Amino acid sequence: SCAYNFISVPFDRDDLLDADALAADIGGVYSVGRYNADTQDLTWRIPGVSGENFPVRAGYPYIVCLDESAPPLWP
């Protein structure tokens, strides 16, 4: 199981290019999700396993599902 957390990527983190990079930077991430306002749909990525490795943008919101190995704070 994992705990869902709603985050936004800090404006100074333009080095995080995709969902896999965001998950690796945080650590302990089971999945990364984003909401698509155009289609009103959620897109999920299990890093390195399945789903579209969608682009990540500074200042935008994402949903990360964290396991027990995730750090208590990020960034």
Secondary structure as GFF3:
##gff-version 3
##sequence-region A 1 75
A	DSSP	beta_strand	3	8	.	.	.	ID=ss1
A	DSSP	alpha_helix	19	26	.	.	.	ID=ss2
A	DSSP	beta_strand	29	36	.	.	.	ID=ss3
A	DSSP	beta_strand	41	45	.	.	.	ID=ss4
A	DSSP	beta_strand	61	66	.	.	.	ID=ss5
###
